[in-house]
């Protein structure tokens, strides 16, 4: 392991470079960051949303979290996940659960030379089983790893906003994309789809249940709602990281800044 090759590091807890991928290795000097690894997918999102919807959302959450807490650095996103339930739709590219679990284990292990810990920012529900298996093994190995998912925030929003049954490419994701990338949303092509149970979705996959690929109803989506949802996701993720022992006590990483993001 080679460290200390540069007299001044481009990576410092109080500075926020664009992300790990833009740095050179000598710039990753001590103190080591905690990496945020966005996890997405490349899969159908109905006739109105882009295939990289989940990845865009995960990247946006990670980028915003990194501006609210010190000591974090965003890693390049993983654009492929476990998307077997979307088989049959052109554009869906899936690693599958077993391959994704193995990839996550190896990525976090290899981060030993780079980071004080790794936070997985998940943007695709189908990745959950792989993340669970990977984090269980990595924790048993003594590695600092945390998995965060927006599931709790979405469930809370659903109770108060009539979003129950909004499983895929419905109002939540459409609102988020209207906020993040409105030029990629084709509202004129959006159509309501069924709201099956999770059990039916697992049993049958999406295509037999919804030929359009939509599970829920995009009606009522707005950029303002997307901005509010994103802020709720980021706030929840920040709280989870603040309370995670792997962030509170990693060697050489500054603690959370109680004043929030500093002026740039």
C-alpha positions in Angstrom: 0.0 0.0 0.0 1.4 3.4 -1.0 0.4 6.5 0.8 1.8 9.9 1.5 3.2 10.4 -2.0 1.9 14.0 -2.2 2.7 16.9 0.1 -0.9 18.1 0.0 -3.9 15.9 -0.6 -6.7 16.9 -3.1 -8.9 14.9 -0.8 -9.5 16.7 2.5 -12.6 16.2 4.8 -13.6 19.8 4.4 -13.3 19.9 0.6 -15.7 18.3 -1.8 -14.2 17.2 -5.1 -16.5 16.0 -7.8 -15.9 12.4 -6.8 -13.5 9.5 -6.5 -13.3 9.0 -10.3 -11.9 12.4 -11.0 -8.9 12.0 -8.6 -5.4 10.6 -9.1 -4.2 8.0 -6.7 -1.5 10.2 -5.0 -4.3 12.7 -4.2 -6.0 10.2 -1.9 -3.7 10.9 1.1 -4.7 10.5 4.7 -7.2 11.1 6.3 -9.1 8.4 4.5 -12.7 9.2 3.4 -15.8 7.2 3.9 -16.9 6.2 0.4 -20.5 6.6 -0.8 -21.2 4.0 -3.4 -24.5 4.6 -5.4 -26.2 1.4 -6.5 -28.6 1.6 -9.4 -29.8 -0.5 -12.3 -30.2 -0.4 -16.1 -33.8 -1.5 -16.6 -37.1 -0.5 -18.1 -39.0 2.3 -16.4 -42.1 2.4 -18.4 -42.4 4.2 -21.7 -41.8 7.6 -20.2 -38.7 7.3 -18.0 -35.0 6.5 -18.9 -33.4 3.1 -18.3 -30.9 4.6 -15.8 -33.6 6.1 -13.6 -32.5 4.2 -10.4 -28.9 5.1 -11.0 -29.6 8.8 -11.4 -31.6 8.8 -8.2 -28.9 7.0 -6.2 -26.2 9.3 -7.6 -28.2 12.4 -6.7 -28.8 11.2 -3.2 -25.1 10.4 -2.7 -23.9 13.8 -4.1 -26.3 15.7 -1.8 -25.3 13.7 1.2 -21.6 14.4 0.6 -22.4 18.1 0.8 -24.1 17.8 4.2 -21.5 15.7 6.0 -17.7 15.9 6.2 -15.4 13.1 5.4 -17.4 11.6 2.6 -16.4 10.9 -1.0 -18.7 9.7 -3.8 -17.5 6.7 -5.7 -18.5 6.0 -9.3 -21.9 4.4 -9.4 -22.7 0.8 -10.1 -25.1 1.0 -13.1 -26.2 -2.6 -13.1 -28.1 -4.5 -10.5 -30.5 -7.4 -9.9 -33.3 -6.7 -12.4 -34.6 -10.2 -13.2 -38.2 -9.1 -12.5 -37.9 -6.8 -15.6 -36.8 -9.5 -18.0 -38.5 -9.4 -21.4 -38.2 -5.6 -21.8 -35.6 -4.3 -24.2 -32.9 -2.3 -22.4 -33.0 -4.3 -19.2 -29.5 -5.5 -18.3 -29.2 -7.5 -15.1 -26.4 -9.0 -13.1 -28.7 -11.1 -11.0 -28.6 -11.4 -7.2 -25.7 -13.8 -6.8 -23.4 -11.8 -9.1 -24.3 -8.5 -7.6 -23.7 -9.8 -4.1 -20.3 -11.1 -5.1 -19.5 -7.8 -6.8 -20.4 -5.8 -3.7 -18.3 -8.0 -1.4 -15.3 -7.6 -3.7 -15.7 -3.9 -4.1 -15.9 -3.2 -0.4 -13.0 -5.5 0.3 -10.9 -3.7 -2.3 -11.8 -0.4 -0.7 -9.5 -1.2 2.2 -6.7 0.6 0.4 -8.8 3.7 -0.2 -11.5 4.3 2.5 -12.2 4.2 6.2 -15.6 2.6 5.4 -18.2 2.3 2.7 -21.9 3.4 2.6 -24.0 1.7 -0.1 -26.7 4.1 -1.4 -29.3 1.9 -3.0 -31.6 3.2 -5.7 -33.2 -0.1 -6.8 -35.4 -2.3 -4.7 -34.4 -5.5 -6.6 -30.8 -5.1 -5.2 -32.0 -5.6 -1.6 -31.3 -9.3 -1.3 -27.8 -9.0 -2.7 -27.0 -6.0 -0.4 -28.3 -7.9 2.6 -26.1 -10.9 1.9 -23.0 -8.9 1.1 -23.2 -6.6 4.1 -23.8 -9.5 6.4 -20.6 -11.2 5.2 -18.6 -8.0 5.2 -19.7 -7.1 8.7 -18.7 -10.6 9.9 -15.2 -9.9 8.4 -15.0 -6.8 10.5 -15.4 -4.3 7.7 -17.1 -0.9 8.1 -20.1 -1.0 5.7 -23.5 0.5 5.9 -26.4 0.0 3.5 -29.0 2.7 3.1 -32.3 2.5 1.1 -35.1 5.0 0.7 -37.8 2.4 1.5 -38.8 3.9 4.9 -39.1 7.4 3.4 -41.2 6.1 0.5 -43.5 4.2 2.9 -44.0 7.3 5.0 -44.8 9.4 2.0 -47.2 6.8 0.7 -49.3 6.9 3.9 -49.8 10.6 3.6 -50.0 11.2 -0.2 -52.0 8.4 -1.7 -48.8 6.7 -3.1 -49.7 3.3 -1.8 -49.0 0.7 -4.6 -46.5 3.0 -6.3 -44.0 0.3 -7.0 -42.2 1.2 -10.2 -42.1 4.1 -12.7 -45.1 5.6 -11.0 -45.5 9.0 -9.3 -42.5 8.8 -7.0 -39.9 8.0 -9.7 -41.6 10.3 -12.3 -41.5 13.2 -9.8 -37.8 12.6 -9.0 -36.9 12.5 -12.7 -38.9 15.7 -13.4 -36.7 17.3 -10.8 -33.4 15.7 -11.7 -33.6 15.4 -15.5 -36.9 16.8 -16.9 -35.6 16.7 -20.4 -35.6 12.9 -20.2 -39.2 12.5 -19.1 -41.9 11.8 -21.7 -45.1 12.7 -19.8 -47.2 12.3 -22.9 -46.2 8.6 -22.9 -46.9 8.0 -19.2 -49.8 5.7 -18.5 -51.3 4.2 -15.3 -50.3 0.6 -14.5 -51.5 -2.0 -12.0 -50.4 -2.1 -8.4 -49.8 -5.8 -7.7 -48.6 -7.2 -4.4 -45.0 -7.8 -3.9 -45.6 -11.5 -3.9 -47.2 -11.4 -7.3 -44.4 -9.3 -8.6 -41.8 -11.8 -7.4 -43.8 -14.8 -8.7 -44.6 -13.5 -12.2 -42.3 -10.6 -12.9 -43.4 -7.3 -14.4 -44.2 -8.1 -18.0 -47.2 -10.4 -17.4 -48.6 -7.9 -15.0 -48.0 -4.7 -16.9 -47.1 -4.7 -20.6 -46.1 -1.0 -20.2 -43.7 -1.7 -17.3 -45.4 0.8 -15.0 -46.6 -0.4 -11.6 -48.5 2.5 -10.1 -49.8 5.8 -11.5 -47.5 8.6 -12.7 -50.4 11.1 -12.6 -49.8 14.0 -10.4 -46.1 13.8 -10.6 -44.2 17.1 -10.4 -40.7 18.5 -10.1 -41.6 20.2 -6.8 -42.7 16.8 -5.4 -39.5 15.3 -6.7 -37.4 18.0 -5.0 -39.2 17.4 -1.7 -38.8 13.6 -2.0 -35.1 13.9 -2.8 -34.6 16.2 0.3 -36.4 13.7 2.4 -34.2 10.9 1.1 -31.0 12.9 1.8 -32.1 13.9 5.3 -32.9 10.2 6.1 -29.5 9.1 4.7 -27.6 11.8 6.6 -29.3 10.7 9.9 -28.4 7.1 9.2 -24.8 7.9 8.5 -24.5 10.2 11.5 -25.7 7.4 13.8 -23.5 4.7 12.2 -20.5 3.8 14.4 -18.4 3.2 11.2 -18.8 7.0 10.5 -18.6 8.3 14.0 -15.2 6.6 14.8 -13.3 5.8 11.6 -9.6 6.6 11.9 -8.6 10.0 10.5 -12.1 11.0 9.3 -13.6 14.2 10.7 -16.9 13.9 12.5 -20.1 15.3 11.2 -20.3 19.0 11.0 -23.2 20.0 13.2 -23.6 23.3 11.3 -24.3 21.4 8.1 -22.8 22.3 4.7 -20.3 25.1 4.7 -20.4 27.8 2.0 -18.4 26.9 -1.1 
